[in-house]
Amino acid sequence: MLELLSYGFMRNALLAATAISIFSPLLGVFLVLRRQSLMSDTLSHVSLAGVAFGVLLGLSPTVTTLIVVVLASVFLEYLRVIYKNYMEIATAILMSAGLAIALFVLNLSKGATNISLDQYLFGSIITISMAQVFMLFVMAAVVLIGFFLFFRPLYVMTFDEDTAFVDGLPVKIISILFNIITGIAIALMIPAAGALLVSAIMVLPASIGMRIGKSFKSVLIWSIVTSLIGLNAGIIASYYLNAPASAAITLILIVLFLLTAGIKSLARR
């Protein structure tokens, strides 16, 4: 273990995992409860279009990804209102559009850069820089502060949006802000987790927390604990097994989910 911590890239990876473990489960729990778990998958695919525009325009892919994801987050809220009972249709369309635009724009910029789409599809948490780690901790701080300030409105909106509206809560504004924060979080997670696996890292700890927790607050705590265990164990396992970190993290989270589901089923007998 000491050998592992002697490498700067591994320290950065473990710090990044800790930061992600703070904010992604919190967002994931509300996404699952609002039946918007596909939104994380959709925004991660749309983020690839942001990367492609960055490559084409010669700008920082991180900046263009943030812009595209924020716009997509607002548009998703519009689609959620329009297709209230058929939200999966809207997310499927936007997901496909994001990938199609990314491939089309990257084809236009072929030869202009040596950036490969694979590094954004699968990510690599062990190549995270200290600046990216700092941004992830800033994101964690923003999410924590937001939850302390807007916990009650979010809680009411999650379980009964009509009641929240009748109570005078700014439902649309809070929902749009939640989508934007989620979109920014996903954009910052892409270099570490990859577009294909970021959804699993957000949703699986939340799902496990919902199986274990007895109350809403305990669900949030268990989700964070599960995420901390899964992400850090995945990075350590990837180091010793020479395996992709994002894949190791996802597999460990899936094993934890199956174990908790099995133990819960046995406890009911």
PEDA-V247101 format. One line per field, one symbol per residue. ss: DSSP state (~ for helix, > for strand, _ for the rest). phi: phi as a letter, one per 30 degrees, with the letter a starting at -180 (. if undefined). psi: psi as a letter, one per 40 degrees, with the letter a starting at -180 (. if undefined). A space follows every 10 residues. Layout:
# PEDA-V247101
ss->???
phi->???
psi->???
This chain:
# PEDA-V247101
ss->_~~~~__~~~ ~~~~~~~~~~ ~~~~~~~~~~ ~~~___~~~~ ~~~~~~~~~~ ~~~~~~~___ ~~~~~~~~~~ ~~~~~~~~~~ ~~____~~~~ ~~~~~~~~~~ ~~~~~~~~__ _______~~~ ~~__~~~__~ ~~~~~~~~~~ ~~~~~~~~~~ ~~~~~~~~~_ ~~~~~~____ ~~~~~~~~~~ ~~~~~~~~~~ ~~~____~~~ ~~~~~~~~~~ ~~___~~~~~ ~~~~~~~~~~ ~~~~~~~~~~ ~___~~~~~~ ~~~~~~~~~~ ~~~~~~~~_
phi->.dddddcddd dddddddddd ddcddddddd ddddhbdddd ddddddeddd dddddddicd eddddddddd dddddddddd ddcecbdddd dddddddddd deddddddce jdacdcdedc dciaddcddd dddddddddd dddddddddc ddedddddca dddddddjdd eddddddddd ddddedddde edciddcddd dddddddddd dcdcbddddd ddddeddedd dddddddddd chcddddddd dddddddddd ddddddddd
psi->ddddeehddd dddddddddd eddddddddd dddeffdedd dddddddddd ddddddefih dddddddddd dddddddddd ddfdefdddd dddddddddd ddddddddeh eeiehidddd ddigdeehid dddddddddd dddddddddf dddddddddg ddddddeeig dddddddddd dddddddddd dddiddeddd dddddddddd ddididdddd dddddddddd dddddddddd efihdddddd dddddddddd ddddddde.
